[in-house]
Amino acid sequence: MTAPDPTRRRFLRLAAAVPAAALSVAALSACASNDPLAAQARAGDDKNYVAGDGSVTEYAKDQRKPPITFTGTLYDGKTVDSKTLLGHVAVLNFWFAACAPCRVEAPSLKELHDEFASQGVIFYGVDLRDEKGTAEAFEQTFAMPYPSFNDQNGRVLLAVSGVVPPGAVPTTLVLDKQGRVSARILGELDKSTLKALIQTAAAE
């Protein structure tokens, strides 16, 4: 989908505000910087994952697709319906444990959750590959404060087909209060960029 000119201009402003990738990596917490798969990502080795290109797409309000609808199961067995997200800005991060850039960006996701949770922003991970033990080990390593869907059956991924390419992990979506995709980061996210996208959606 081609965004209108105002959206393009807003994206350019966001891009200009984002610090260099090297600075972002240097600012990661010790657990990420000492993690061997995170080091692999910083070295540019894409072993064990198919990386996105790092592009950011922001969709104008009148250009968004209908709200996404799904029912997914968290690793603790709880079932979540997408209807529970309505009225909130939501962040969906698609990941799996052996994905090196997923490990690099995990501390940023944790920090953004801690910053925005009190404002009603909802975060969920969507794990596309892992069994429960592997997913829980990842969450414990990075002290992730929000749950993840066990999406080995692809139900959540199917709900956003056409927005999230099947092989592009990580991918992060921001949903507006109507449940529509307002922004997408395809590949390893930058904390400042995602923060700006969340703030934009929250201000609508």
Secondary structure by P-SEA (a helix, b strand, c coil): ccccaaaaaaaaaaaaacccaaaaaaaccccccccaaaaaaaaccccccccccbbbbbbccccccccccccccccccbbbbcccccccbbbbbbbccccaaaaaaaaaaaaaaaaccccbbbbbbbbccccaaaaaaaaaaacccccccccccaaaaaaaccccccccccbbbbbcccccccbbbcccccaaaaaaaaaaaaac
